């Protein structure tokens, strides 16, 4: 019985290592793709701007622009949640922070791959 348990442990352990290797390959592929896109942006081949087609969010952002106190309060809340030093808040900053918070919450590994790609690009240009 102990031999069977030990064999099951080894099979499970091997599967976990294979899954980890696959996850690491996937993360590396994403990081490489992000780095390629960062280079395209730096070379002027792509824009830094992104757009979203979402009527209710567009309405919210425009309404917040007409209520600067609430825009600033939301921006500072997002900065606090992300551990970012509190600074000036505008429409773009709120959208950027909300996107980052959403991505960090939903998929921290995607955010980490982005951080690594940005870091790699910064050190590459030194």
N, C-alpha and C positions, 0 to 999 in steps of 0.2 A: 504494500500500500504506500509506504514512504517513497518507493522508487517511482510510482505513478504520479505522486504529488510533485516530486522533484522534476520529472519530465514535463508536467504541465507548467510548472514555474518557468522552465527553460524556454518552452514554446511561447509562452506569454511574453517573457522578457525579450525574446528575439523579435516578436511581432512589434513590440513597443519600439525597439531600436530601429526597425525598418520604417515604422511610421514617423519617427523623429527624423530620420534621414530624408524621407520624402518631404516632410514639412520644411526642413532646412533647404532642400533643393528648390522648393516652390518659393520660399521667402527670398532666396538668392536670385532667382529668376525675376521676381518682382522688383527687387532692389536694383538689378541690372537695367530693367526697363525704365525705372524711375530715373536712374542716372543718365540713361540715353536721352530721356525727355528733358531733363535739366540742361544737358548740353545743347539740345536743340533750342531751348528757350534762350540760353546764354548767347548762342550764335545768331539769334534773331529769326530762326526758322519757324518758331512757334511763339505765341503770345503768352504772357503771364496771366491773362484774364481767363476766367471760366464763367460760364453762364448757366443759369438754371431756369427751366420753364415751370413755374409754379405760381399760379395766380394768388392763392391765399398768402403765400410767403412774400410775394411782391407787394401785396397790399399791406401786410404787416410792416415790412421794411419802410415803405413810403410813409405809413402812419407814424412810425417811430421817428422818422426824420422831422415830422411836424410836431413831435413831442420830445424835444431834445433831453429833457430830464429823464424820461423813461428810457430813451436810447442809451444814455450814459449809465444809468443804473443797471440795465441789462448787460452792457459792455463790461462794467466792473464786476458783475457777478460771474460772467464768463471768464474774465481774467483771473479772478479768485479761484474758480473751479479748476482752471488749467495751471495754476501756480505761476502765472505771468505777472510781472510787475505792473502795477496799476499805472495807466497812462491815458493819453487822449483817446477818446472813442469817437468813431464816426461809423457811418453805414458799412463801409468796407471792412472795418475792424470787427464789427459785430458779426457779420456774415462769415468772415475768416475764422473767428474764434468758435462760432457755433459749429462750423464744419469740422474743425479740428476736434472739438469736444465730442461730437457725434461719432467721428471715426475712431477716436481713442476709446470710447465706450463700447462701440460695436466690434472693433477689431484692433486691439493694441498692437498686434504683430505687424499690421499694415503700417501703422504710425511709426513703429520702430524701424521697419524697412526704409521708410521715407527719411527718417533721421539719419540712418546709416548712409544712405545715398547722398544726402546733402553734405554730410561730413566728409565722405569720400571725395566729392566734387571740390569742396573747399580745400582739402589738403592736396589734391591733384594740381590745383592752380597755384600752389606756393612755389 
